[in-house]
Amino acid sequence: MNKVFLILLALILPTALSAAELKGTILKVDKAENRIVLKTERGEETFETTKATKGIEHVKVGARVTISFSEKDGQPKVTEINPAAE
């Protein structure tokens, strides 16, 4: 039983650790290329969105948002977008 638990933990842990959150303001939305540009404390950052990105309806230029993303294929891919708390 412990072996099964350890195997499941090994499969789940890297995915959980690779996810991150970031707050910022939407500067640009490129729906054709599935990309958004976000102004953050670190500067301008570009992120890819997918059909599976939750909360994509919040993507409007000037909106303050919190995004959840993970690195896939060397690119940050947005998994969820939420309006930022004031």
CYANA upper distance limits for C-alpha pairs under 8 A (distance plus 0.5 A):
  1 MET  CA      5 PHE  CA      6.95
  2 ASN  CA      6 LEU  CA      6.64
  3 LYS  CA      7 ILE  CA      6.64
  4 VAL  CA      8 LEU  CA      6.70
  5 PHE  CA      9 LEU  CA      6.55
  6 LEU  CA     10 ALA  CA      6.56
  7 ILE  CA     11 LEU  CA      6.84
  8 LEU  CA     12 ILE  CA      6.65
  9 LEU  CA     13 LEU  CA      6.20
 10 ALA  CA     14 PRO  CA      7.60
 11 LEU  CA     15 THR  CA      8.01
 12 ILE  CA     16 ALA  CA      6.88
 13 LEU  CA     17 LEU  CA      6.58
 14 PRO  CA     18 SER  CA      6.61
 15 THR  CA     19 ALA  CA      7.29
 18 SER  CA     70 SER  CA      6.09
 18 SER  CA     71 GLU  CA      7.23
 19 ALA  CA     68 SER  CA      7.29
 19 ALA  CA     69 PHE  CA      6.07
 19 ALA  CA     70 SER  CA      4.97
 19 ALA  CA     71 GLU  CA      8.03
 20 ALA  CA     68 SER  CA      6.05
 20 ALA  CA     69 PHE  CA      5.95
 20 ALA  CA     70 SER  CA      6.71
 21 GLU  CA     66 THR  CA      7.17
 21 GLU  CA     67 ILE  CA      5.98
 21 GLU  CA     68 SER  CA      4.91
 21 GLU  CA     69 PHE  CA      6.87
 22 LEU  CA     40 THR  CA      8.16
 22 LEU  CA     66 THR  CA      6.03
 22 LEU  CA     67 ILE  CA      5.87
 22 LEU  CA     68 SER  CA      7.12
 23 LYS  CA     40 THR  CA      6.94
 23 LYS  CA     64 ARG  CA      7.87
 23 LYS  CA     65 VAL  CA      6.24
 23 LYS  CA     66 THR  CA      4.80
 23 LYS  CA     67 ILE  CA      6.89
 23 LYS  CA     84 ALA  CA      7.46
 24 GLY  CA     38 LEU  CA      6.33
 24 GLY  CA     39 LYS  CA      5.78
 24 GLY  CA     40 THR  CA      5.08
 24 GLY  CA     41 GLU  CA      8.04
 24 GLY  CA     64 ARG  CA      6.17
 24 GLY  CA     65 VAL  CA      6.19
 24 GLY  CA     66 THR  CA      7.04
 25 THR  CA     38 LEU  CA      5.96
 25 THR  CA     39 LYS  CA      5.64
 25 THR  CA     40 THR  CA      7.33
 25 THR  CA     61 VAL  CA      8.17
 25 THR  CA     62 GLY  CA      6.27
 25 THR  CA     63 ALA  CA      6.04
 25 THR  CA     64 ARG  CA      4.94
 25 THR  CA     65 VAL  CA      6.67
 26 ILE  CA     36 ILE  CA      7.59
 26 ILE  CA     37 VAL  CA      6.52
 26 ILE  CA     38 LEU  CA      5.14
 26 ILE  CA     39 LYS  CA      6.90
 26 ILE  CA     59 VAL  CA      7.57
 26 ILE  CA     60 LYS  CA      7.08
 26 ILE  CA     61 VAL  CA      5.47
 26 ILE  CA     62 GLY  CA      5.71
 26 ILE  CA     63 ALA  CA      6.02
 26 ILE  CA     64 ARG  CA      7.06
 26 ILE  CA     65 VAL  CA      7.85
 27 LEU  CA     36 ILE  CA      8.08
 27 LEU  CA     37 VAL  CA      5.90
 27 LEU  CA     38 LEU  CA      6.03
 27 LEU  CA     39 LYS  CA      6.90
 27 LEU  CA     61 VAL  CA      5.83
 27 LEU  CA     62 GLY  CA      6.67
 28 LYS  CA     36 ILE  CA      6.11
 28 LYS  CA     37 VAL  CA      5.47
 28 LYS  CA     38 LEU  CA      7.74
 28 LYS  CA     61 VAL  CA      6.34
 29 VAL  CA     35 ARG  CA      6.76
 29 VAL  CA     36 ILE  CA      5.15
 29 VAL  CA     37 VAL  CA      7.09
 29 VAL  CA     59 VAL  CA      7.68
 29 VAL  CA     60 LYS  CA      7.62
 29 VAL  CA     61 VAL  CA      7.31
 30 ASP  CA     34 ASN  CA      6.34
 30 ASP  CA     35 ARG  CA      5.65
 30 ASP  CA     36 ILE  CA      6.55
 31 LYS  CA     35 ARG  CA      6.94
 34 ASN  CA     48 GLU  CA      6.18
 34 ASN  CA     49 THR  CA      5.61
 34 ASN  CA     50 THR  CA      7.04
 35 ARG  CA     46 THR  CA      7.26
 35 ARG  CA     47 PHE  CA      6.05
 35 ARG  CA     48 GLU  CA      4.92
 35 ARG  CA     49 THR  CA      6.15
 36 ILE  CA     46 THR  CA      6.26
 36 ILE  CA     47 PHE  CA      5.92
 36 ILE  CA     48 GLU  CA      6.99
 36 ILE  CA     49 THR  CA      7.83
 37 VAL  CA     44 GLU  CA      7.06
 37 VAL  CA     45 GLU  CA      6.05
 37 VAL  CA     46 THR  CA      4.91
 37 VAL  CA     47 PHE  CA      6.86
 38 LEU  CA     44 GLU  CA      6.13
 38 LEU  CA     45 GLU  CA      5.76
 38 LEU  CA     46 THR  CA      6.81
 38 LEU  CA     47 PHE  CA      8.24
 39 LYS  CA     43 GLY  CA      6.06
 39 LYS  CA     44 GLU  CA      5.00
 39 LYS  CA     45 GLU  CA      6.89
 40 THR  CA     44 GLU  CA      6.70
 40 THR  CA     45 GLU  CA      7.75
 47 PHE  CA     75 GLN  CA      7.95
 47 PHE  CA     76 PRO  CA      6.00
 47 PHE  CA     77 LYS  CA      6.37
 47 PHE  CA     78 VAL  CA      6.98
 48 GLU  CA     75 GLN  CA      7.81
 48 GLU  CA     76 PRO  CA      6.82
 48 GLU  CA     77 LYS  CA      5.26
 48 GLU  CA     78 VAL  CA      6.54
 49 THR  CA     53 THR  CA      6.48
 49 THR  CA     77 LYS  CA      6.25
 49 THR  CA     78 VAL  CA      5.66
 49 THR  CA     79 THR  CA      7.87
 50 THR  CA     77 LYS  CA      7.96
 50 THR  CA     78 VAL  CA      7.78
 50 THR  CA     79 THR  CA      8.29
 52 ALA  CA     79 THR  CA      7.49
 53 THR  CA     78 VAL  CA      6.61
 53 THR  CA     79 THR  CA      5.15
 53 THR  CA     80 GLU  CA      5.79
 53 THR  CA     81 ILE  CA      7.91
 54 LYS  CA     79 THR  CA      6.71
 54 LYS  CA     80 GLU  CA      4.96
 54 LYS  CA     81 ILE  CA      6.63
 55 GLY  CA     59 VAL  CA      8.35
 55 GLY  CA     80 GLU  CA      6.35
 55 GLY  CA     81 ILE  CA      5.32
 55 GLY  CA     82 ASN  CA      6.56
 56 ILE  CA     80 GLU  CA      7.98
 56 ILE  CA     81 ILE  CA      6.67
 58 HIS  CA     63 ALA  CA      7.97
 58 HIS  CA     65 VAL  CA      8.29
 58 HIS  CA     81 ILE  CA      7.32
 58 HIS  CA     82 ASN  CA      7.25
 58 HIS  CA     83 PRO  CA      7.15
 59 VAL  CA     63 ALA  CA      7.46
 59 VAL  CA     81 ILE  CA      8.21
 63 ALA  CA     83 PRO  CA      7.97
 64 ARG  CA     83 PRO  CA      6.60
 64 ARG  CA     84 ALA  CA      5.85
 65 VAL  CA     81 ILE  CA      7.07
 65 VAL  CA     82 ASN  CA      5.98
 65 VAL  CA     83 PRO  CA      4.87
 65 VAL  CA     84 ALA  CA      4.78
 66 THR  CA     81 ILE  CA      6.40
 66 THR  CA     82 ASN  CA      5.75
 66 THR  CA     83 PRO  CA      6.63
 66 THR  CA     84 ALA  CA      5.69
 67 ILE  CA     78 VAL  CA      7.15
 67 ILE  CA     79 THR  CA      8.05
 67 ILE  CA     80 GLU  CA      6.15
 67 ILE  CA     81 ILE  CA      5.01
 67 ILE  CA     82 ASN  CA      6.82
 68 SER  CA     78 VAL  CA      6.35
 68 SER  CA     79 THR  CA      6.07
 68 SER  CA     80 GLU  CA      5.59
 68 SER  CA     81 ILE  CA      7.01
 69 PHE  CA     76 PRO  CA      6.65
 69 PHE  CA     77 LYS  CA      5.82
 69 PHE  CA     78 VAL  CA      4.70
 69 PHE  CA     79 THR  CA      5.68
 69 PHE  CA     80 GLU  CA      7.49
 70 SER  CA     76 PRO  CA      5.98
 70 SER  CA     77 LYS  CA      6.04
 70 SER  CA     78 VAL  CA      7.21
 70 SER  CA     79 THR  CA      7.80
 71 GLU  CA     75 GLN  CA      5.84
 71 GLU  CA     76 PRO  CA      4.93
 71 GLU  CA     77 LYS  CA      6.56
 72 LYS  CA     76 PRO  CA      6.83
 72 LYS  CA     77 LYS  CA      7.01
